[in-house]
Amino acid sequence: MADPAKLVFMIDVDNTLLDNDRFFAELTARLDRLFGEAECQRYWRLYENRRETLGYADYLGALQDFRLENNDEAALLQASEFMLDYPFADLLYPDALAVVDHLGRMGTTIVLSDGDIVFQPRKIRRSGLWDAFGGRVLVYVHKERMLDDIERRFPATRYVMVDDKARLLAAMKLQLGDRLTTIFPRQGHYALDSVVADVAPAPDVAVRHIGELLGFSVQDLNLSKAGV
């Protein structure tokens, strides 16, 4: 059994523990029903503009922008309710919570996510992940730029990062070197990106889905040699 004080598992949320692509598709369908195809496309243009400007997904902010040229208040309220009350627990990948429990037996587990400071924490709470991680939740604008803060909050000998974005894993590996093991679950649209093969350094471990980690031990992750 590893010492939790020596090992910290940092685990992403969207398309790592829950199927955010499905939420994206269902939100698109709902907006199309409420406002029509043209307005639905306008919402996503505003969303992309905000993401490019802010560096993270801002669904609620995009809805505020969308409202400025749409006066269907009843439909806007329905769209807001859909986002805020969405049953995110239904989007958890099979065995996601079991994986959190399994890794928690080897070390300390924390949520490490990007996103806005209102909708993303609500998603984490409504999915049940907040409780599963015992409230150890960090949400940043750019988490790969916040490693000093993460280390201060959760000091450890070794770290493991589980994320569906290979480029982010590489950026963190370049900073922490051998102190970080990167795990790449091939889930979601980023995992299917054609540029994944060109990312360097490549992820230390790749799995087809998050549930595969149930079969991993400290030794399988090459952590035992570091004294973990």
N, C-alpha and C positions, 0 to 999 in steps of 0.2 A: 504494500500500500504506500503510495507516494505521500509526502508531507505537503498538505495544502498550502503551507506558508512558502514553499519553494516553487510551486508550479501554479500558474494561472492560465486558465483557458478563456480566451476572449472570443466570443461567438457573435457573429452578425445575425441580423433578423431577416430582412427581406431576401427571399429566394435562397436563404440558408436554412432557417427554421420554419418559415412559412412561405406559402406560394403567393408572392406579391404580384406575379404576372396574372394570376387569376383575378385578383382584386382589380387590377388595371383593366382587364377585359370586361368585368362586370360593371365597373364604373362607366366605361365607354358605352356599354349597352344601355345603362340607365340614363345617361345624358342624352343619348340618341332618342330614347323614348320620350323624354321630358321636353327636349328642345329641338329635335330634328338634327339631321346629319351635319348641316352647315355650321350650326351653333356648337355642336359637339366638337367638330374640328377646330373651331375658334377657341374653345376651352383648352384643348391640348396644345395649341400654339402658345397661348398665354402661359400654360404650365411649363413648356419648354423654354420660353423666354425667362421665366423665373429661375428655372434650374440652371440655365447658363449664367445668369447674373449672380445668384446666391450660392450655387455649388451643391445644392441638395434639392430633393423633391419637396415641393410646397403645394400640396393639393388645396388646402384651405385658402392660401394666399391667391392662388390662381382663380378660385371661385369668387373671391372678393373682386378681382380684376374683371372677371367675366360678368359680374353683376352690373358693372358700370354701363354696359350697352345692352342689357337685357332687363326688361321691366316686368317679367313674369314672376312676381314675388312668390306665388304659391309653388311654382315649380322649383324656384331657387331654394325655398325652404325644404322641399323634398330632397333635393340634391345634398344640401347640408346635412339633413338627418341621415341620409344614406351613408355618408362618409363617417359621421361621428358615432353612429350606432351600429356600424357594420360588425357582424359576428366574426371577428378575426380568429377566434379559436377554431372555426371551421376550416381555416386555411393552413393550419399546422400540418407539416409533412408527416407521413407515417413514422412513428418512433421518435419524433423530435423531442418530446418531453422525456422519453426513456433515455435518449442520448445525453440530455442535460444532466439527468440523475447519474448516469454511468460515469461521465467525465467528472462530476462532482465528487465521486468516490476516489478519484485520483488527485484532484487539486481543487483550487477555488475557481468557480465558474462566474463569469460576468458577461452581461450583454454589452456589446460594443457596436453601436449603430451610428449612422449618419441620419440627419433629418432635421425638421423644424422642431421647436421646443414645445409644441402643443399636440399636434396630430400624431407624431411618432411615439411619444410616451403613452398616449391614449391607446394606440394600436398595440403596444407592448403589454399594457394592462389588460385590455379586452381579450387578448389572445391567451392569457394565463401565464405568459412568460415572466412577467414581473414577479409573481409569486414563486414560480419555479426556480428563479435565480435568487430568491430571498431579498429582492429589492436592490441587488447589485447591478445597476443599470446606468450606463453612460451613453449619452447621445450628443454627438458633436456635429459641427458643420463639415469638417474634414478630419476624420479620426486618425488618418495616417500622419497628420501633423501634430497630434496631441500625445505622442508617446511619453514625453517627459511627465505630463500630467497623469497619465495612466500609471506609470511606474511609481509616482508619488502616492497615488491613492491605493494601489495594489502592488506593493513591492514583492518581488519574487526572484528566484534564481533563474528560472526558465519560464518562457511564455509560449503558448500555442494560439495561433489565430486561425479561426475557421470562417471562411468567407467565399462567396460565389464569384468574386471579382479577382481574377488572377493578377491584374495590374496593381491593385491595392495590396495584395499579398507581397508582391515583389517590392513595392515601395517600402513596406514595413520591414521586410527582410534585409534590405540594404541598410536600414538604420540600426537594427538590433543584431544582425549577423547570426552567429550560431546560438545566441540566446533565444532565438525565435524559431519555432517549427511552424510551417504554414501548411494548412490543409484546405484543399480546393474541392468542394462538392460540385459536381457538374450538373447544376440545376439552374433553371431560369435562363433568360435571354443572354446574359453576359457569358455564361458558360458555353453557349453555342457560337459566340463571336469567333470569326475566322482568325483574329489576331492573337488568340490565346496561345497558339503554338509558338509565337514569336516573343512572348514575355520572358524576361530574364531578370533575376533568377527565377527558374521554374518553381512551381509549388513543390514542397518536400513530399507531400502526400496528396494523391487525387483519389476521390471516391465517386461512384456513380450517383449516390444519394446519401443524405445525412444519416440514414439508418444504418449504413455500413459501419459507422463508428462504434456501434455496439459490440463489434467483434475485436476492437482494438484495445491493447493494453499499453502501459507505459513503455514496455520493451518494444512493441510494434512501432511506436512513435520515436524510437531512438533517443529517449529521454533518460533512460537509466544510466547511461554512460556519463551524464552530467551530474550525477549525484542526487537526482530527484527521487 
